[in-house]
């Protein structure tokens, strides 16, 4: 039986891989908030279970079996987040911690009922794709607002959920999924961006804008 710790490690490794990175022991130690020696012991265990491939100083990667488990946990997590937001009114900064507690304890039947109740969503409230039961993943928006073109109409598709403080800042700036905007100005040397959202101008820091992902509005739609 897979423990909660194993599931959490696999999910974290997947998150790194989704960003195009092969995580090191130190990366995982920071992500799990444990000592590097504990990570090494866990990675050896995961390798014995054939859930990862691991060699010292070369990083770690998921096997096909490990990836399927990670995707199942992400599916649980993101469906729960969607349910909490839509049915219970949780705000974006409240979703992650609650879903972390619940994701390990729901049955497959419960997962299927939530999915049907929500209308089979493809994305969670932060804009992250929800894996299907078969492990298929909808496309993810990766165009950072910080590098998007000026004087073009954009719509926010995804925001990072790695920090409650960041989420609160983005919500304060009205930078949440489905918000339409135009970048009016970008100050040099990683200075703030001036955005037009509706009839309002909003200033947002460059570093925060790196965690907002946008898609160009199709004027023909």
C-alpha positions as CSV (number, residue, x, y, z in Angstrom):
1,X,0.0,0.0,0.0
2,X,1.3,3.4,-0.9
3,X,1.8,5.7,2.0
4,X,0.8,9.4,2.0
5,X,4.5,10.3,2.0
6,X,5.1,8.3,-1.1
7,X,2.2,9.9,-2.9
8,X,3.4,13.4,-1.9
9,X,6.9,12.7,-3.2
10,X,5.6,11.4,-6.5
11,X,3.4,14.4,-6.9
12,X,6.2,16.8,-6.1
13,X,8.6,15.1,-8.6
14,X,5.8,15.4,-11.2
15,X,5.5,19.1,-10.5
16,X,9.2,19.6,-11.2
17,X,9.0,17.5,-14.4
18,X,6.0,19.5,-15.6
19,X,8.2,22.6,-15.4
20,X,10.8,20.8,-17.5
21,X,13.2,20.2,-14.5
22,X,14.8,17.0,-13.2
23,X,14.7,17.6,-9.4
24,X,17.8,17.1,-7.2
25,X,17.8,15.8,-3.7
26,X,18.1,19.3,-2.4
27,X,15.1,20.5,-4.6
28,X,12.9,17.8,-3.0
29,X,14.2,18.4,0.5
30,X,13.1,22.1,0.2
31,X,9.8,21.1,-1.3
32,X,9.0,18.5,1.4
33,X,10.7,20.5,4.2
34,X,12.8,17.6,5.3
35,X,16.5,16.8,5.6
36,X,18.4,15.8,2.4
37,X,19.2,12.4,4.1
38,X,15.5,11.7,4.5
39,X,15.0,12.4,0.8
40,X,17.8,10.1,-0.2
41,X,16.3,7.2,1.8
42,X,12.9,7.8,0.3
43,X,14.2,7.9,-3.2
44,X,16.0,4.6,-2.7
45,X,12.6,3.2,-1.5
46,X,10.8,4.6,-4.5
47,X,13.4,3.2,-6.8
48,X,13.0,-0.3,-5.2
49,X,9.3,0.0,-5.9
50,X,10.1,0.9,-9.5
51,X,8.3,4.3,-9.2
52,X,11.3,6.4,-10.0
53,X,14.7,6.1,-11.6
54,X,17.4,7.6,-9.3
55,X,21.1,7.9,-9.3
56,X,23.2,9.9,-6.8
57,X,24.0,13.4,-8.1
58,X,22.0,12.9,-11.3
59,X,18.5,13.7,-10.0
60,X,15.4,11.7,-10.1
61,X,12.6,11.0,-12.7
62,X,9.3,9.2,-12.5
63,X,8.7,5.8,-14.2
64,X,5.5,5.3,-16.1
65,X,4.0,3.7,-13.0
66,X,5.2,6.5,-10.7
67,X,3.8,9.1,-13.1
68,X,0.3,7.5,-13.2
69,X,0.2,7.6,-9.4
70,X,1.3,11.2,-9.3
71,X,-1.4,12.1,-11.9
72,X,-4.0,10.4,-9.9
73,X,-3.1,12.4,-6.8
74,X,-3.1,15.6,-8.8
75,X,-6.5,14.7,-10.2
76,X,-7.8,14.2,-6.6
77,X,-6.3,17.5,-5.5
78,X,-7.5,19.6,-8.3
79,X,-11.0,18.2,-8.3
80,X,-11.3,18.8,-4.6
81,X,-10.0,22.4,-5.1
82,X,-12.7,22.9,-7.8
83,X,-15.4,21.5,-5.6
84,X,-14.3,23.7,-2.6
85,X,-14.4,26.8,-4.8
86,X,-17.6,26.1,-6.7
87,X,-19.7,24.4,-4.0
88,X,-18.4,25.8,-0.8
89,X,-17.1,29.3,-1.8
90,X,-13.5,28.9,-0.7
91,X,-11.2,31.7,-2.0
92,X,-8.2,30.9,-4.2
93,X,-5.7,31.3,-1.3
94,X,-7.7,28.8,0.8
95,X,-7.9,25.9,-1.6
96,X,-4.5,24.3,-1.6
97,X,-4.0,23.4,2.1
98,X,-7.6,22.0,2.4
99,X,-7.1,19.9,-0.7
100,X,-3.7,18.6,0.6
101,X,-5.5,17.2,3.6
102,X,-8.3,15.6,1.7
103,X,-6.7,14.2,-1.5
104,X,-5.3,11.1,0.2
105,X,-8.6,10.0,1.7
106,X,-11.2,10.0,-1.0
107,X,-12.4,6.9,-2.8
108,X,-12.5,6.5,-6.6
109,X,-16.3,6.5,-6.4
110,X,-16.3,9.8,-4.5
111,X,-13.8,11.2,-7.1
112,X,-16.1,10.2,-9.9
113,X,-19.2,11.8,-8.3
114,X,-17.4,15.1,-7.7
115,X,-16.3,15.1,-11.3
116,X,-19.8,14.5,-12.6
117,X,-21.3,17.0,-10.2
118,X,-18.9,19.7,-11.4
119,X,-19.6,18.9,-15.0
120,X,-16.3,17.2,-15.8
121,X,-14.0,20.3,-15.5
122,X,-10.7,20.3,-17.4
123,X,-9.1,23.0,-15.2
124,X,-9.1,23.8,-11.5
125,X,-9.8,27.3,-10.1
126,X,-6.1,28.3,-10.5
127,X,-6.2,27.3,-14.1
128,X,-4.1,24.2,-13.7
129,X,-5.2,21.2,-15.9
130,X,-7.0,18.3,-14.2
131,X,-5.7,15.0,-15.4
132,X,-8.3,12.5,-16.7
133,X,-8.8,9.1,-15.1
134,X,-6.7,7.7,-17.9
135,X,-3.8,10.1,-17.1
136,X,-4.4,12.4,-20.0
137,X,-3.6,16.1,-19.4
138,X,-5.3,19.1,-21.1
139,X,-2.9,21.7,-22.5
140,X,-1.4,24.1,-20.0
141,X,-1.0,27.9,-20.6
142,X,2.7,28.8,-20.2
143,X,2.9,32.4,-21.6
144,X,4.0,34.5,-18.6
145,X,2.4,37.9,-18.2
146,X,5.8,39.3,-17.4
147,X,7.0,38.7,-21.0
148,X,3.7,39.2,-22.9
149,X,3.5,41.8,-25.6
150,X,2.2,45.3,-25.0
151,X,-1.0,46.7,-26.5
152,X,-2.4,43.3,-27.1
153,X,-5.6,41.9,-25.5
154,X,-4.9,39.0,-23.1
155,X,-6.9,36.8,-20.9
156,X,-5.5,35.2,-17.7
157,X,-5.6,31.4,-17.9
158,X,-3.5,30.2,-15.0
159,X,-1.9,31.6,-11.8
160,X,0.6,29.9,-9.6
161,X,-0.7,28.5,-6.3
162,X,2.8,28.1,-4.6
163,X,2.2,30.9,-2.1
164,X,-0.8,32.2,-0.2
165,X,0.8,35.6,-0.1
166,X,1.2,35.7,-3.8
167,X,-2.4,34.5,-4.4
168,X,-3.7,37.3,-2.1
169,X,-1.6,39.9,-4.0
170,X,-2.8,38.6,-7.4
171,X,-6.4,38.6,-6.2
172,X,-5.9,42.2,-4.9
173,X,-4.7,43.1,-8.4
174,X,-7.7,41.3,-10.0
175,X,-5.3,38.9,-11.7
176,X,-7.4,35.7,-11.6
177,X,-8.3,33.2,-14.3
178,X,-10.6,34.6,-17.0
179,X,-9.7,38.2,-16.3
180,X,-9.2,40.1,-19.6
181,X,-6.4,42.8,-19.7
182,X,-4.0,44.8,-21.8
183,X,-0.4,45.6,-20.9
184,X,0.0,49.4,-21.3
185,X,3.6,49.7,-20.1
186,X,6.4,47.7,-18.7
187,X,9.1,49.6,-16.7
188,X,12.7,48.6,-17.6
189,X,15.0,46.5,-15.4
190,X,12.2,44.3,-14.2
191,X,10.1,47.2,-13.1
192,X,6.3,47.0,-12.6
193,X,3.8,46.5,-15.4
194,X,0.9,48.8,-16.0
195,X,-2.2,46.9,-16.9
196,X,-5.7,48.0,-18.1
197,X,-8.4,45.8,-16.6
198,X,-11.8,47.0,-17.8
199,X,-11.8,50.7,-17.2
200,X,-9.1,50.5,-14.4
201,X,-5.3,50.8,-14.5
202,X,-3.5,48.4,-12.2
203,X,0.2,48.3,-11.3
204,X,1.7,44.8,-10.8
205,X,5.2,43.9,-9.8
206,X,7.4,42.1,-12.4
207,X,8.1,39.1,-10.2
208,X,4.5,38.6,-9.5
209,X,3.7,38.8,-13.2
210,X,6.0,35.9,-13.7
211,X,3.5,33.7,-12.0
212,X,0.5,34.8,-14.1
213,X,0.0,33.0,-17.4
214,X,-2.0,34.5,-20.2
215,X,-3.4,33.7,-23.6
216,X,-4.0,36.2,-26.4
217,X,-7.6,37.0,-27.0
218,X,-9.0,35.7,-30.3
219,X,-10.8,38.7,-31.7
220,X,-12.5,36.4,-34.2
221,X,-14.1,34.4,-31.5
